[in-house]
């Protein structure tokens, strides 16, 4: 989801070490993930942890802010992060430029990431970014975002007065905080404009409309993006088998939307939701095992079959 004439991502997808290993390095016994509190990332990280555990690795995941995640990747205290949305994290591009973080692969394609409103607001005349300014009073001149570090393009738009938003406030909180604000507004039929994205069960939880006309802010096709799996420097050479698995993992919209709904709507733990989705999609899981073994060099399929059956 790049701007049409904006920057080009300079991150280089680094080649993984040869899959012809018989045993993972003795020093590579565990994989340490980081999360931000996003529901999609909770689901995808727990999925990866389940597979790695079945292959003989120990895993852990820490909840950290985006800035700390990238500092931790550079220092080597975190191994991997499955939530790199390039548009949402443009400020962290310098880490890739200096190889302080590496890209293992893409894990989800054709996402959306742009501003949205409840459909009753769209039906009242707000269907485009250019419609916001005329209704500033009804919106309280506020745009609701998520965690600091994920709202850069909105902040840049407001700072530049784009689409008549000079003087507006970008309210930064968290995914859950923003969704609670949207739910409250919808219950009262109040006007609200917020950061929306897919995959996410917000798309079925709320009757919502993505705003057109934001290509200069979020890029074409409603900020279509590709989510990437990234890692610390040398993770691919230190842990080639684990890195190969993480590079192979690619999710579908249905996998993430359904799993996230189980977490948010049904309030089941992310680990349980991930295991449930893996058992509903065994062929997808098996497709991730190409060129992968257990940590001690045994066939991966047999180890993972025991998990997803």
C-alpha positions in Angstrom: 0.0 0.0 0.0 2.5 2.6 -1.2 1.6 6.1 -2.2 1.3 6.3 -6.0 4.3 8.6 -6.2 5.7 8.1 -2.7 8.7 6.3 -1.3 9.6 2.9 -2.4 10.3 0.3 0.3 14.0 -0.4 0.2 14.0 -3.5 2.4 15.6 -6.4 0.7 14.2 -9.9 1.1 17.3 -11.8 2.1 17.9 -15.3 0.9 17.6 -18.0 3.5 20.3 -20.5 4.2 20.2 -23.8 2.3 17.5 -26.2 3.6 19.9 -29.1 3.4 20.5 -29.2 7.2 20.3 -32.4 9.3 20.0 -30.6 12.6 19.4 -27.0 13.6 22.3 -25.3 15.3 22.7 -26.2 18.9 22.3 -22.6 19.8 18.9 -22.3 18.0 16.7 -24.1 20.5 14.0 -21.4 20.8 12.3 -18.6 18.9 11.4 -15.3 20.6 8.5 -13.3 19.1 7.2 -9.9 19.8 3.6 -8.7 19.5 1.9 -5.3 19.8 -1.5 -6.2 21.1 -3.1 -6.4 17.7 -5.6 -9.2 17.4 -4.4 -10.3 14.0 -0.9 -10.6 15.2 -2.0 -12.5 18.3 -3.6 -15.1 16.0 -0.7 -15.4 13.6 2.0 -15.4 16.2 0.3 -18.2 18.2 -0.1 -20.1 14.9 3.6 -19.9 14.3 4.4 -20.9 17.9 2.2 -24.0 17.6 4.0 -25.2 14.5 7.5 -24.4 16.0 6.6 -26.2 19.2 5.5 -29.3 17.2 8.9 -29.2 15.5 10.8 -29.2 18.8 11.5 -25.6 19.5 10.7 -23.6 22.6 8.9 -20.3 21.9 7.9 -17.2 23.8 6.2 -13.9 22.8 6.5 -10.5 24.5 4.0 -7.6 24.2 6.0 -4.6 23.2 5.5 -1.2 21.5 6.6 -1.0 17.9 9.6 1.2 18.6 10.8 -1.3 21.2 10.2 -4.2 18.8 12.6 -2.7 16.2 15.2 -1.8 18.8 14.9 -5.4 20.1 15.3 -6.8 16.6 18.4 -4.8 16.1 19.9 -5.8 19.4 19.0 -9.5 18.9 16.8 -9.8 22.0 13.8 -10.6 19.8 14.0 -13.1 16.9 10.9 -12.4 14.8 7.8 -10.2 14.3 4.9 -11.2 12.0 3.2 -7.8 11.9 5.2 -5.6 9.6 2.5 -3.6 7.7 4.9 -1.4 5.6 2.4 1.5 5.3 1.7 1.6 9.0 5.4 1.5 9.9 7.2 3.8 7.4 9.2 5.4 10.2 11.0 2.0 10.8 12.3 1.8 7.2 15.8 2.9 8.4 16.1 -0.4 10.3 15.9 -2.3 7.0 18.1 0.2 5.1 20.9 -0.6 7.5 20.1 -4.3 7.8 19.2 -4.0 11.4 16.1 -6.0 10.6 15.5 -8.4 7.7 12.5 -9.5 5.7 11.8 -13.3 5.7 8.7 -13.2 3.5 5.2 -12.0 3.0 2.5 -13.6 5.2 -0.7 -11.9 4.0 -1.6 -10.1 0.7 -4.3 -7.7 -0.4 -5.1 -6.1 2.9 -6.9 -2.8 3.4 -5.7 0.0 5.7 -7.4 3.4 5.5 -10.0 5.7 7.1 -13.5 4.4 7.6 -16.9 5.6 8.9 -20.1 3.9 10.0 -22.3 3.4 7.0 -25.0 5.7 8.3 -22.3 8.5 8.2 -21.5 7.6 4.6 -25.2 7.6 3.7 -25.4 11.1 5.2 -22.8 12.3 2.7 -19.3 11.4 3.9 -17.9 8.9 1.4 -14.5 10.5 0.6 -11.6 12.0 2.4 -12.6 15.3 0.8 -16.0 15.2 2.6 -14.4 15.3 6.1 -13.7 19.0 6.3 -17.3 20.1 5.7 -18.5 18.0 8.7 -15.6 18.7 11.1 -18.0 19.8 13.8 -20.0 16.6 13.7 -16.7 14.6 14.0 -15.4 16.8 16.7 -12.4 17.4 14.4 -11.0 14.0 15.6 -9.7 10.9 13.8 -9.4 7.8 15.9 -6.2 5.7 15.4 -4.5 2.9 17.2 -1.0 2.6 18.9 1.5 5.3 18.5 3.8 4.3 15.6 0.9 3.0 13.5 -0.7 6.3 12.6 2.1 8.0 10.8 0.2 8.7 7.6 -2.8 10.2 9.4 -0.5 12.4 11.5 1.3 13.5 8.3 -2.0 14.3 6.6 -3.3 16.4 9.5 0.1 18.2 9.9 -0.1 19.1 6.2 -3.7 20.0 6.4 -4.5 17.4 3.7 -8.2 17.1 2.7 -9.0 20.1 4.9 -8.0 18.5 8.2 -5.7 21.3 9.4 -6.2 21.5 13.2 -7.8 18.1 13.6 -6.7 15.8 16.4 -5.5 12.2 15.9 -6.6 10.2 18.9 -4.0 7.5 19.5 -4.8 4.7 21.9 -4.9 1.0 21.0 -6.8 -1.4 18.8 -9.2 -2.3 21.6 -9.5 1.3 22.7 -10.3 2.5 19.2 -12.9 -0.3 18.7 -14.6 0.6 22.0 -14.9 4.2 20.9 -16.4 3.1 17.5 -18.8 0.8 19.3 -19.9 3.6 21.6 -20.4 6.0 18.7 -22.4 3.4 16.7 -24.6 2.6 19.7 -25.5 6.4 19.9 -25.5 6.9 16.1 -22.8 9.5 16.6 -20.4 10.5 13.9 -16.9 9.0 14.0 -14.0 8.5 11.5 -11.5 5.9 12.4 -8.6 3.8 11.1 -10.0 0.6 9.6 -8.4 -2.4 8.1 -8.9 -5.9 6.7 -8.5 -8.6 7.8 -10.4 -7.8 11.0 -13.8 -8.8 12.4 -14.6 -5.1 12.7 -15.7 -5.5 9.0 -18.6 -7.8 10.1 -19.0 -6.4 13.6 -19.8 -2.9 12.3 -21.7 -1.7 9.2 -18.8 0.4 8.0 -17.7 2.1 4.8 -14.1 2.8 3.8 -13.5 6.3 2.5 -12.4 6.8 -1.1 -10.0 9.5 -2.2 -7.2 8.7 0.1 -4.7 7.4 -2.4 -2.3 10.3 -1.7 -2.4 9.3 2.0 -2.7 5.5 2.2 -2.0 4.4 -1.4 -4.4 2.9 -4.1 -7.1 0.4 -3.6 -7.9 1.6 0.0 -4.4 1.2 1.2 -3.9 -2.3 -0.1 -0.8 -3.8 1.5 1.2 -6.9 2.1 2.0 -7.9 5.7 5.6 -9.2 6.1 7.4 -11.5 8.5 10.6 -9.9 9.7 13.5 -11.0 11.9 16.7 -9.9 13.6 19.9 -9.8 11.6 21.4 -13.2 11.0 18.3 -15.1 12.2 18.1 -16.8 8.8 21.7 -18.1 9.1 21.6 -18.8 12.8 18.3 -20.7 12.6 17.8 -21.7 9.0 15.1 -24.3 9.6 13.0 -22.0 11.8 13.5 -19.1 9.4 12.5 -21.3 6.5 9.2 -22.1 8.2 8.5 -18.5 9.1 9.2 -17.5 5.5 6.8 -20.2 4.3 3.9 -19.2 6.5 1.2 -17.4 4.5 -2.3 -16.8 5.8 -5.6 -16.2 4.0 -8.2 -13.5 4.7 -10.7 -16.2 5.8 -8.2 -17.7 8.2 -7.5 -14.4 9.9 -11.0 -13.0 9.9 -12.5 -16.2 11.3 -9.8 -16.7 13.9 -9.9 -13.0 15.0 -13.6 -13.2 15.4 -13.2 -16.1 17.7 -10.8 -14.1 19.9 -12.7 -10.8 19.9 -16.4 -11.9 19.7 -16.2 -15.3 21.5 -13.4 -14.3 23.8 -11.4 -17.5 23.5 -7.6 -17.3 24.0 -5.5 -16.6 20.9 -3.6 -19.8 21.3 -6.9 -21.8 21.3 -8.2 -19.8 18.3 -5.0 -20.5 16.4 -5.1 -24.2 17.0 -8.8 -24.3 16.0 -8.0 -22.6 12.7 -5.1 -24.9 12.0 -7.3 -27.9 12.5 -9.9 -26.5 10.2 -7.2 -25.7 7.6 -4.7 -28.6 7.7 -3.7 -28.4 4.0 -2.8 -24.8 4.5 -0.6 -25.7 7.4 1.1 -28.6 5.6 1.9 -26.2 2.7 4.2 -24.3 5.1 6.4 -27.3 5.7 8.1 -27.4 2.3 11.9 -27.6 2.9 11.3 -27.7 6.7 12.2 -30.5 9.2 11.9 -30.9 12.9 14.7 -29.3 14.9 16.6 -32.6 15.0 16.2 -33.2 11.2 13.2 -35.5 11.2 10.2 -35.2 8.8 8.1 -32.1 9.7 4.8 -33.5 8.4 4.5 -36.3 10.9 5.2 -34.0 13.8 2.7 -31.4 12.7 0.0 -34.0 11.7 -0.1 -35.0 15.4 -1.0 -31.3 16.2 -3.7 -30.6 13.6 -5.6 -33.9 13.5 
